Amino acid sequence: MINESDLRSAVDRQWQYVEPTARAAALDIWSHPELGLMERYSSGVLCDWLEQEGFRVERGVAALPTCFVARYGEGEPTVGFLAEYDALPGLSNSAQPERHPLVKGGPGHGCGHNLIGAGNTAAAISVSRAMRDTGLPGTVLVFGTPAEEIVFGKLVMHDAGAFAAADILLTHHADYVNAALARPCQSIIQPEFAFLGRPQHTGVTRPHNANDAAELLLQTVERLRAHQFPDVSVEHVVRYPAICMPSATPEEARVWFYLRHVDYQRAEQILELITEQAEHAARSTGVTMRRAIISACHGYLPNDVLAERIFRAYRHVGPPAWEESDRSYMSELSQSFGGAAELDLDGGVSLLSDGYDAYGQDDGEVSWSVPLGRCNWACPVSIPLHSWAATALFGTGSGWKGAAAAARTLAHAGSDLLRSPELVAEAKAETSRRAVGSVPSSRGKPAQIISDPEAFWTGTWSL
């Protein structure tokens, strides 16, 4: 068996070689933000890099044009790294510590997927190069997964069997703590309701008003929330497929919901309750209602074997190596966003097993079939994810340092798993035990979102 110390040295050495290219790739993707299922440039950056490093890359996997699977090596075990690269709408910003959109209303990497894509790709390449150095057997996979922000891409890939070749999956994400995770995140269901009325002058009372139906639904949901489902996170946006004005009723008004709860069945209950209220709102206003499920996803199924192995690797790597200049920049950014100058920034490394994480991700569904190991890296609490301030941070070397610590950690965890097939077997057995009785969701993922993502993002797709 390959000596653990020799393998760690090889991974660290190769990480040092790969890291500058990874940092440049992260900034390149950040500079070309693309919405989900439209990430042609971003996925291309990673595919080209992987091919240069000797990976065999298949593009357009699962009939998703911006999805790919890259493979290095042969045989078992097989360790996969999840690469994300989609941006968020409306969060364009420069890297300066001030609100300054590069493209007014344009997308931006306010969730750091540029760092996840480049970081996890770098982790996989570091492992592949260490395999060449040491003779370590096994297979490394990189899964290019589009449209995470709408909890979509990995679900389509899962349905198509794209993850079947992986024994283990590894990934990381920005958060507010540096930690290996052995706790769940929330399930999430996304319905969109469309109300179709008759466009008319609003100067007199008009029935068949789509806008009235949408507003009635929202008022009802808000009234019921406190007493019927205070435990469920219910968020929404209202969308209009056409330009509107106050003097004419819109022909169509839409409400797009995110429903989150740790228990998937509880989220489904609230989906049906809200659907009933949408039907009532349509009847009351004399309009037609349509509903589509964009996606539905279970939360992350923890795996203690993988969490403990990642925690061990994280302690070897240590927390992000922020310098005074990094802290000064983040402090200025925090103040510009309305936070405090004194940063609340985690400087340790921990293993989290209690409670749950408040987000939902599409890898949650996959984790019920393939053991998934996760770690997070810390941002200042006063720089929230999905904000323009986060976009600014993730376009800098300060943001990269956090992701680099997590990605290097996963490189060590991945190489360690390749070296220890018995750990892989234990992790797979744990997932099998925990997943007993679960029924993966097959709801949502309309084909039109794949074929015409621009129509989806503009709210003109057909429900």
N, C-alpha and C positions, 0 to 999 in steps of 0.2 A: 504494500500500500504506500502511496505517496505520503511523505512526511508532512504533517499539518503546517509546521513552521516554514518549510520550503514552499508550500503552496501559497501561504499568506504572503511571503516575500515576493513570489512571482506575480500575484494579483496586485499588490501595492506598486510594484515596478511597472506593470502594464497600465495601471490606472494613471500613473504619472505621465506615461507616454500618451494616453488617449485623452486625458482631461482637457488640454488646450483645444483640441478639435471639437470636443463635446461643448465646451463653453462657446465657441464660435457658432456651432450649429444651433444652440439654444438662442443666441442673439439673432441669428438669421431667421429662424422660425418666428421669433418675437416681432421682427421687423416686417414680416409678411403674414399678419394674422388672418385666419380664414375660419368661417363658420363651419359647423358640423356638416359632414358629407360633401364639403366643397374644398377640402384641404389638399389640393393637388400639389401645390408648391411644397408645403410642409412635409407631406409624406414622401415626396420625391427627394428632399434633402436627406432623409434618413435612409431611404432605399439605396440611393447612390453611395452613401457612406458605407453601408453594410456590404454592398457588392465589392467595393474597393478593399474591404477587409476579408474577402473570401467567403462571405455568406452567400448561399443560394436563395435568391429572393423571388417569391411569387407575388405579383401585384394583382389587384382587383379581386381579392379573395372574397368569398361569400357574396358575389355579385355587387360588392361595394367598391366603387372605383378608387376610393382613397384608402382602402384596406390592404394590408400586405402581411405575409408571413415570411420570415427569413430564418434559415437553418444553417448551423455549423456543426460539423462532427457527425458521428454515427453511433447507433446503439443506445443502450440505456445506462443510467437514468436520463430523463429528458427534462431539462429545466427551462421554462419560458419566462421572458420578461415582457411586461405590458407597456407599450409606448402609446402615449396620447399626444395630440397636437392640435386640437380644435380650440378656437378662441370664443369669447363671449360677445354678444351684440352690444354696441353702445359704449364700450369701455376703452376705446382708443385713447392713448395718452403717450406723451413723451416720457423719457426716463427721468426728467427733471422733477424735483420735489414740489410740483405745483400742478394744478389742473390745466392741462394744455393738450387737447386732443390733436393727434397728428392728422386724423381724418374726422371731421365733424360727423358724429353719429356712427362712426365706423367701429368695427370689432377691435378687441384688444385682449391680451392674455392676462386677464385679471384672476385666473385660477392657476396660472403657472404651468399649463400643459406644454408650453415650449420647453420647460425645464424637465418635465416628466419624460417627454419624448426623447430629448437629447440625453438626459441622465440615464434612463434605463437602457437606451441603445449603447451608451458608453459602458455601462456595467456588463452587458452581454459581450461586447467586443473585448473588454478587459479579460473576461473569463476565457473567451476563445483564444486569446493570445497566450494566457497562462497555460491553457491546455497544450498548446504547441511547445511551450517551454518545458513542461513537466511530464508530458505523455499522459495526462489525465484523460480517461475515456469518457464517453457520454455524448450527449447532444445538447446544444444551446439553441433556443428558439427566441426570436423577437416577433411579437404580434403587434402590428401597427393597427391601432383600434380607433376609428373615427367616431365623431359625434358623441363623446362621453357626456357633454353638457346637457344633451337632451336624453341621456340615459338610454342609448339606442344601439350604438355600433357593436358592442360586445354581445348584446342580446341576439342580434342577427347572426353574428359569427357563431355563437353558441348553438343556435338552431341549425346552422349549416354544418356543425361538427368540426369547426375550425380548431377547437382547442383539444380535440380528442388525442392528438399526438403528445400532449404535455402531461408529464407526471406531476409537476409542480409549477405554479405561477408565482411570480414575485413582482411587486410594484411599490411605489412610494407616492406621497402627496404632501403638499404644503399644509400646515396646520398651525397650532400655537404651542406645540410641544414636540420635543425630539423624543420619539418613542417607537418601540416595536409594539404592534397591536395584537391583542388576544381578546378583543371584545367586538361586538357587532356594530354595524351602522344601521341606519333606518331603511326600511323598505320604501319604495316610492311608486306611485301610480300617477300618470299624467293623462287626464282627459281634456279634450277641447270640445266645447259646446258651441254650435253655430245657430243663431236665431235669424230666420229669413222672413222679412216683412215686406211692406210696400212703401217705396219712397214717396213722400208727400210733403206738402207745405206744412210747417209746424205752427202757423199763426192761429189755427183753430184746433180743436180737439180732434185727434186722429187715432183711430184704432190701427191694429196691425203694425205696431211700432217695434222693430227689432231692438232698438236701443232701450225701450221700456222693459222688454223681456230680460235683457242682459242685466240691467240695473236691479230689477226685481229679484232675479236670482241671487245677485251679490248681497242685497239687503237681507234676504232670507237666510243665506248662509251665515252672514255675520251675526244675525240675531240668534241663530241656533247654536253657533259655535260655543259660546260660553257654557251652555247647559247640556248640550248633546254630545259634543266631542272636543272638550278642552285639551284632551291628551294628544290630539292629532294636529300636526302642522299643516295648515291649509293656506296656500298662497296662490295668487292669481295675477294675470294681466288681461286687459281688455284689448281686443284687436279688431280693426275694421279693414276689410279687404280693399276699400276705396276711400278716396279723400272725402271728408265729411265737413258739414257746416251746420250751425244751429237752426237755420231756417228750412232744412229739409231732413226728414227722417231717413236714416241710413237703411239701405235695402238689407244689409246684413251686419250683425254684430256678433263677436265671438268672445268667449271667456275660456282662457287656457289656465288650468289648475295644476298645481303640484300638491299631492297628498302624501305626507310622510308619517310613518310610524314604524317602530321596531317590529311589530307583529304585522305581517303582510295581510292576514285576514282582517285585522282591524282597519287597515287602509281600504280594503275592498268594501267593508261595511259602509264607510263614509262615502266611497264612490257611489254606491247605490242610493244612499240617502240624498246626495247632491243631485244625482240623476233624476230622482223623483221630484225634487224641487225645480229642476230645469223644465221638466215636463209640465209641471203646474204653472210655471211662469209663462211658458208658451201658450197654454190654454187660456190663461187669464188675459193675455194681450192679443190673442188671435193671430199668432204667427206660427211658423213651422220650426221645429227644433231638430237638429241632427247632432249626434255625438260620435266622436272617434277617440279611441285609446291610442295615444302616441306611443306609450310604452308602459310596462308594468314590471317591476323588478323586486325580488327579495333583497333583504339586507345581507351584509357580509357574514358568512359563517366562519367564526374564529377557528384557528388551528393552533393549539398550544405548542405542538412540536416545532412548527415553523416560527412562531413568535419567539420562542426561547432561543432558537438558533440565530434569528435575526438580532435579537437583543445582545447575544454574545458577540456577534460581529460588530454591532454598533458601539459596544464598549471598546473594542479594538480600535475602531476608527475615531471615536470621540465625537463630541458635538461640533456644529459648524464653527470654523475658525474665523469668527468675525474680528476685525481689527477696529481701532478707534475711529478710523475714517468711515467704516461701514455703519457703526453705531451713530455717528454724527449725521450721516445721510438719512438713515432711518428715522432719527429723531426729528430732523427737519421735515421729512415727508409726513410723519405723524402729526406734527403741528399744522402743516398745511391742510391736512384732511380734517382737522378739528380735534385731534387728540392731544395727549400730554407730551411734553418734551422728554420726560423721563420714561424710558422704555420698559415695558413689561415683556421681557424676552427670555424665554427659557434657555438656560445655559447648561443643562444636564442631559442625561440620557436615561430613559425609564422604560419599563415594561408595563403596559396598561391592560388590565384584565377585568376591571370593574366598570359597571355602567355601560354606556354606548356612545358612539359618535353621532353627532346631530345631522350629518350629511347623508345622502344616498348616492350610490354609484352603480354603474351597470356591471362592474365586475362582481357585485354582490351575488347576482344570479349565477355567474360562472363558478363562484366559490363553493356552491353546493354540489358541484360535479367534479371539480379539480381543486385540490388543496391550494389555497391562496395565502401567501405571506405578505404582510404589509408593514411598512414603517412610515412615519411622518417626520417632518422637520419643521422647526418653529419659525414663524413670522412674529413680529411684535403684535400684541393683542390689539393695539390701536390702529393697525393697518389691516382692515378686514378683507378676507377673500371676496372676490367678485366686486371689487371696487376699482376706481381709476387709480387709487393709490397703490393697490396691489399690482396693477398693470405696470406702473412706473417701477416698482421694486423688482419685478421679475424680468425687467429689461436691463438689469445692472449686474455687475460682478458681486454685489452684496447679496442679491437674490440667488445667484448661482451658487454661492458658497453653501447655502442651506441644502439645496438640491444635491450638490456634489457630495456632501457628507452622507446623505441617504443613499445615493446611487452607489457610492463606493462600498457602503455597508452591504447593499444587495449583491454586489460583485463578490464579496467575501462569503456571504451566505450561500449564493448560488454555487460557487466553486466547492464549498464545504459539502453541499448536498450531492454534488456529482461525485465527490470523493467517498461519500458515505451512503451507499444504496439502502442500508438498513434504516436510516433516518427517513428516506423517501418512502419506504414501505410503511413506517410508523405514521407518517403524516397522512398517507392515503387511507390507512386503516382508521385514523381518527376522523377524517372527513366522512367516511362511510358510516361510522357509528353515529356521528352527530346529525347526519342528513336523513336518518331513518324516518320515514313517514312524510318527508317533504315532497311537494309537487311543484317542480319548476314552472314558472309562468310562461305561457305561450301567447299572451294577449298583446295586442298592439303591433307596432312596427309596420305601419301601412306602407305598401310598396311605392305609393306615389311620393312619399318623403324621400325615398332613395332615388327614384327616377327624376324628380324635379325638386331638389332641395331648396332652390331659390324661391319657388312658390310657397313652400312651407314657411320659410323665414319671413316672407312678406305677408303671410296670412291669407294667401289666395288659393291655397291648395283645396281640393274638394274633399269634404268630410264624407 
